[in-house]
Amino acid sequence: MAEHIRIGDVAPRVHYVADGVRTDFPFPFPIFAPEDLEIRVGAVVQTAGVSIAGAGASEGGHAILSAPPPAGATVTLRRRVRIARVTDYQDNGLLRARTLNDELDRIVAAQQESRDEIATALRQDPSEAGGHLFLPLKPVRANRLLGFDSNGDAVTFPRESGLLTAPYPGAVPRTAEDKLSERLSARAFGATGNGTTDDGPALQAAMNAAAASGRTLLIGEGTHRTLQPLTLPGAAVGLEMRGRILYAGPAGQPALTIGDGGAIRNANKLLTGLTVTRATQSDWSNESDIGLVLRNLDASQVEIREVTGFTIGIRTMGDGRGFEDTTLVLGRIVNNRIGLDVHAATAAAWNTSVRYYGGHFAVGSTLHTDKDRFGIRLSAAPGAYVAHNRHVFDAPDFELNAEGKPIAGIPFLCEVNSRAVVARAMRMEGCSGPVARHTAGAQDHLYEVAWASQAYLVEIEHAATATRLGGTVRATHQAGAHREAREILSIPNLRAAAIRWNATETGFERLASLSSNVMGTPVTVADFTFPALDAFGLTPRGVVLTGGRAIGAVVDTRLCKEFALALDADSPRLMVMTFDANMNLLTDAGGQLVLASGQSVLWNAAARWW
């Protein structure tokens, strides 16, 4: 060196965060030779592809990398002087100032490096005197915890010893092992949440541990990619998700199943933040392609943040035992052919008495534009329980992107004999006209539509396979004055409706005298009615009918979507006959069917009535 360097009071270390472009990294401290500079990218020491300028300069220099480090990586430059004597002074020899200065500079540089390392080490405060902070020998510290005794000295103790106490009055000492297992986290089993690593084995191991220990599992922040379907057994108390599960496994299988099947009751569970998305969008062809399956839950609380990209987003299932008395809070249910499937899998299972809050059921405008889509379906496997009852939905939002397209985009699809299904304050954006499609014996349904974009002509669509009516649509968005129940005919009291034409003839207001035993081949309304209202006897107990006579009413039901039939008497016999606009009798030929709210009506071919 032409001149000895000056060692100022400068820390022998500097850090940078790479931006993916920069290759030149300056260092503000002096070095004696290029090999005195250690360069790390992350934790890896760089030994190639590096050039160093400024060795021997008091103000430092530059480290130039041949390729820029990845963006976000930490770049560390630090001085690491070789600790060695490089000169030797001879007796009676020359003591040159430059040689002595160089040696002193190296000593000072080494001391700065030592101070830098000590500053980041665990050490005793200068105000404290004495103490023993030596690390115990390996045989003593193996498989033990390092801590401090009552004097503050370093000591090891068994993991099962009760030496940890919370700093609050009344706190009970607990073992470190018990404290560490207080919260069961998927990260403890190797789950990374980085979105690329296959976290499936780690997640399943964590779920099995939650079941074995009867604890709640935490799946932390991040995207946990899995190549395998996952199951949280029913013995686990619950699941808390702060991140998401990204399913990249085989199609035709549920991504995440929670709860045991069979006769096991999965009760009192707390499931929060459930988020399951599919790595690639389902083609909607396989109904076994399900995002989230909840089995046999009872008296549980479930909060679902998002389920996206499956044929069926969520399935609540009675499987050997029922799904009941549970509350679900729903978030984004997006790009699934069926958002929520309320399902029964066996005859011994049921799906009843469930409360649902919220839910944004949506399908993208360009997704599967040739396929029907539904927000919520009530369904059952062949031979399974079909009387789903008391399902209450509060403020669901349906944005199904089917308006003006030759496909169905309907909020509710009822394929079972469901009862007491209530949907309140619904929103229908870009859906088809019907608020629901009923294909079986559904009855006692109430759909309250708070807002609809499809001209507000919402109704219930009954398929040819429907065997019952029994739904009410309450449209509150720009709806005209109306009554939910319009009375076509009501005779609450036969005696009060009786009229007397003369001393021998008695009839009824708004009622007709009908024949219950018609001869020949009658085909019109006139063939079944008498021209006079006679031969009815009034008694204190009611009305006496003569043979072949019946009391009835002829009403116009052409504008009725559905109607209710009721008769209150001793051993009532209810008969219904239907006629077309020309008053011709309609039979069951051609698949014609009489449907009435809450009624099962069968065709009697010999008598020609239902």
Sequence and secondary structure as in RCSB ss.txt:
>XXXX:A:sequence
MAEHIRIGDVAPRVHYVADGVRTDFPFPFPIFAPEDLEIRVGAVVQTAGVSIAGAGASEGGHAILSAPPPAGATV
TLRRRVRIARVTDYQDNGLLRARTLNDELDRIVAAQQESRDEIATALRQDPSEAGGHLFLPLKPVRANRLLGFDS
NGDAVTFPRESGLLTAPYPGAVPRTAEDKLSERLSARAFGATGNGTTDDGPALQAAMNAAAASGRTLLIGEGTHR
TLQPLTLPGAAVGLEMRGRILYAGPAGQPALTIGDGGAIRNANKLLTGLTVTRATQSDWSNESDIGLVLRNLDAS
QVEIREVTGFTIGIRTMGDGRGFEDTTLVLGRIVNNRIGLDVHAATAAAWNTSVRYYGGHFAVGSTLHTDKDRFG
IRLSAAPGAYVAHNRHVFDAPDFELNAEGKPIAGIPFLCEVNSRAVVARAMRMEGCSGPVARHTAGAQDHLYEVA
WASQAYLVEIEHAATATRLGGTVRATHQAGAHREAREILSIPNLRAAAIRWNATETGFERLASLSSNVMGTPVTV
ADFTFPALDAFGLTPRGVVLTGGRAIGAVVDTRLCKEFALALDADSPRLMVMTFDANMNLLTDAGGQLVLASGQS
VLWNAAARWW
>XXXX:A:secstr
  S     S  SEEEEE  SS  EEEE S  SSGGGEEEEETTEE  SSEEEE TT TT EEEEESS   TT EE
EEEE    S      TT    HHHHHHHHHHHHHHHHHHHHHHHTS    TT          HHHHTTSEEEE T
TS EEEE TTS  B  SSTT   B HHHHHTSSEEGGGGT   EEEEE HHHHHHHHHHHHHHT EEEE SSEEE
ESS EEE TTS EEEESSEEEE S SSS SEEES  TT  EES EEEEEEEEESS   S  TT EEEEEESEES 
EEEEEEEESSSEEEEEEESSS EEEEEEEEEEEES SEEEEEEE STT  EEEEEEEEEEEE  TTS TTS EEE
EEEEE TTS    EEEEEES EEE   TTSSS EEEEEE S  EEEEEEEEEEES  SEEEEE S  EEEEEEEE
EESSTT  EEEE TT   B EEEEE TT  S  SS  S   S HHHHEEESSSS EEETT EEEESS  S   BG
GGGB SS   EEEETTEEEE TTEEEE     TT S  B    SSS      EE TTSBEE SGGG    BBTB 
   BTTTTB 
